[in-house]
Amino acid sequence: MLLNFRQYSHEGESLLILHGLFGSLGNWGAHSKFLAEHYSVIGVDLRNHGESFHDSELNYPAMAEDVLELMNHCNIPSANFIGHSMGGKVAMELALSQGDKVNKLVVVDIAPLAYAEAADEHVEVIEGMKALNFDKTKSRLDAEKFLENYIADKPTRKFVLTNLVRNNQGKYSWRLNLESIENNYHRLRERPTAATPFSKPTLFIKGSQSNYIQERQKGEILEMFSNAQLEIIMQAGHWLHADKPQAFQKVVLDFLHNGS
């Protein structure tokens, strides 16, 4: 099945933007519109997210294959990529398995490595989403107040609630496939499975307040992405593109225009 996508522009080199866990192409709408002034931008809903199809399988090879199918559908032989967190790993999987399909790669606050489950805030997010009783949820404010018991950070709660939708009968539900995300979450913490090194220009962008990319990982990253560079955006966390949007856009444009 084909992923849901939105074409923001048709002029210039192709640029695909892949969101992170619990996200959707809508979360990147402002950046997509900005970058559409310079590139042929396509925002993508990855499987089990946004308006894309639901499937019990959720891993990086399958998700990279989804993106490849979308590229074929849109007659895109190769493209630039921006991928945040989970979307960054999907983009890296594609670069490491089908390097001819990726021109320049921007990876936002994630490393091509496995992450431990301990102290993982995503586990609490999933538990909170599972525990929400839709029969007792009469408004988005009800849902937000309930999720305060599981998600202390207000911006994260707001982000998660972008997945709350209401049907014609007025009953709420989660738009994403929460069951598949929970069942396969261990796969999303894994490193990309493909192993062919990628030597084209690659930019890793890290939020200064985030621990997802660490100095000690530099050697392993360069083994897979030999032409990689790192930019740090100060006073920004894991959602650095939301924390510091203008700084993020400048770093990305400088790299896409001039990176080599």
Secondary structure as UniProt FT lines:
FT   STRAND          5..7
FT   STRAND          14..18
FT   TURN            21..22
FT   HELIX           25..28
FT   HELIX           29..35
FT   TURN            36..38
FT   STRAND          40..44
FT   TURN            47..48
FT   TURN            50..51
FT   HELIX           60..73
FT   TURN            74..75
FT   STRAND          79..84
FT   HELIX           86..97
FT   HELIX           99..101
FT   STRAND          102..108
FT   TURN            118..119
FT   HELIX           121..131
FT   HELIX           134..136
FT   HELIX           140..147
FT   TURN            148..150
FT   HELIX           154..160
FT   HELIX           161..163
FT   STRAND          164..166
FT   TURN            168..169
FT   STRAND          172..174
FT   HELIX           178..183
FT   HELIX           185..188
FT   STRAND          202..207
FT   TURN            208..209
FT   HELIX           215..217
FT   HELIX           218..224
FT   TURN            226..227
FT   STRAND          228..233
FT   TURN            234..235
FT   TURN            238..239
FT   HELIX           240..243
FT   HELIX           245..258
//
